[in-house]
Amino acid sequence: SLPVPATIATGVYQMGIRTRTGRGQWSQTRISPVYIYAPGVSSDPAVLTDIEYFINTDRGLGSNTIIAISPTNGSSPIAVSIPLPSTLGVGTHQVGIRTRTGRGQWSQTMLRPLVVFAGQTTNAISRIEYFVNTDPGYGQATNLPFSPSGGQDVTVNANAISPNTLGQFGFFFRAQDTNNRWSPLYYQPLNVTLTGACQFQQTLKSGNWNDPTVWSCGTVPTATQDVLIKTGHTVTLLAPMGRQVCRNLRFETGARLINGGILGVSQP
């Protein structure tokens, strides 16, 4: 039991302890943090009771805006609303948030940027554009129709997206508002395949002829399907695969067929 001086204030301190032998030899000093609570406080140190926040200027612990919350141990998210002063100017600001326990212990201060834009009562979406794989620049991509015109919450016409080839692509889109500001660029993977009666097959990658994942229809070509081997792809046909077929066979520049088996082409 160690006595605490009556004059010591609440807060965090360092306490050092060491021992001495009968020969006067001292041990190493062990340093540990000590928190001095306010007299009479017996609350659970793990229970949060308050949230304090400030914008730009920290006036010190307990001297900013305090939001009382239902006591919680912090195991579940806490949702609070922070009103913004009407005098807060346009630009980038800093918000600081910290919590306090029932014993008056403060957490570390969490700082986050806050961007305030100019007030725009008529701000609306004026353009949505998209591109596949390669960005031609702001305002230069393909226009994507949307409705309602002049709205803030709009629906795009996906039927306007018409890829002219099969395969896997990166689909990107962004929006522009009536103040000529652009949104972030959004990405969605796009896999274009044929539906219904798949009469045309093209390679998606290099591989064996009898591998369904090589082909755009997800199946091995049949005698009624035209086949195109794309640039840079090599398709291998070996005797153990048995007789393979297609209606006709075409090659793009740099495409190859390694034929060590039997391929029947009905319309060469």
Buried (B, 14 or more C-beta within 10 A) or exposed (E): EEEEEEEEEBEEEEEEEEEEEEEEEEEEEEEEEEEEBEEEEEBEEEEBBBBBBBBEEBEEEEEBEEBEBEEBEEEEEEEEEEEEEEEEEEEEBEBBBBBBBBBBBBBEBEEEEBEEEEEEEEBBBBBBBBBBEEEEEEEEBBEBEBEEEEEEEBEBEEEEBEEEEBBEBEBBBBBBBBEEEEEEEEEEEBEBEBEEEBEBBBBBBBBBBBBEEBBBBEEBBBEEBBBBBBEEBBBBBBEEBEEBBBBEBEBEEEBEBEEEBEBEEEEE
